[in-house]
Amino acid sequence: MKAWGDLPAEAAARRRRETEEAIDEAGIDLDPVPYGHHRHGDEVHVDDHVHPHHHSEPGETPYTGIVGAGAVGTALGAALSRAGWPIHAVASRDAGRRARFTGLVEGARAFAEPQALVEEVELIILAVPDDAIAALAAGMRMYGGQAMVHTSGALGAEVLQPAMAAGTQIGAFHPLVAFADTERAIAALHGATVAIEGDDQLAAGCSGIQLERAARSSSHRNGARWHRRRRRP
C-alpha cells in the first residue's frame, strides 16, 4: 500500500471496479432486452423467430459450428473448411483463440458463449477436453432438427443427452490424430481414420463430413468411409 494513498485516477478506477462487482453480484442487468425479445451473443431477436437461425438447403452441407478453439477445434475447423465443408461459427471464451480460429477458418463467426453458437447452426461439434464435455452439454439447449457430436475417443454419445430436445440427435466424431501442433494436425487429417458413433441417420450425416481431402476412413462396411462404433445402450 502506498503511504500517500491512491492517486485520483487509481481511486476512480477502484471505485468503478467495486461498483461493477456489486452490480454483478446483485444480478442487475444494465442492458436489458425489450419485452418479447431475447439476446444471442451481441444480437437481440424477437422471441418467436425460428431456431436455429440458418437452415441448409437439400444437398448442402449443414450449417456447422465448433465449440472449442483449442488445438482440436482449430485444426478440425481448418481441415474441414479446406476440404470444402464450411464452418460457420466457433465458440470460445478465450478471445485470442477465437481470433486465431477465425484467422484460419474463413467465414466463421466468433462467439464467446456456446449457446449463442447453438442458435446459429444445425450441426454442433464439441471439441473440448473430455472432462469438460458433460458440464458443457448440461448448460446447452438444442432445438429440433439439430445434431451434436463430441470429438472424445473415451466417452460415449450419451454424455450429450442433457442438451437434447425433441427431434435432436447426438453422437461422437473422433479423428484418430494427435493434435499437439495445429498445422501438423491439419496435415495429419489427410488420410486419418475417423471413428463415429450415433444412430444410422446421424452416422450417414457424419459420413458426409468427408474430410475427403483431409481424412480417410477405415470402415469395412459397404464401402462406407467411416469406422462405426455401435451406440451404447
Sequence and secondary structure as in RCSB ss.txt:
>XXXX:A:sequence
MKAWGDLPAEAAARRRRETEEAIDEAGIDLDPVPYGHHRHGDEVHVDDHVHPHHHSEPGETPYTGIVGAGAVGTA
LGAALSRAGWPIHAVASRDAGRRARFTGLVEGARAFAEPQALVEEVELIILAVPDDAIAALAAGMRMYGGQAMVH
TSGALGAEVLQPAMAAGTQIGAFHPLVAFADTERAIAALHGATVAIEGDDQLAAGCSGIQLERAARSSSHRNGAR
WHRRRRRP
>XXXX:A:secstr
  TT   HHHHHHHHHHHHHHHHHHHT  SS   TTEEEETTEEEETTS SSS    TTS   EEEE  SHHHHH
HHHHHHHTT    EEE S HHHHHHHHHHSTT EEESSHHHHHTT SEEEE S HHHHHHHHHT    TT EEEE
  SSS GGGGGGG  TT EEEEEEE    SSHHHHHHHTTTB EEEES HHHHHHHHTS  TTTB     STT S
SEEE    
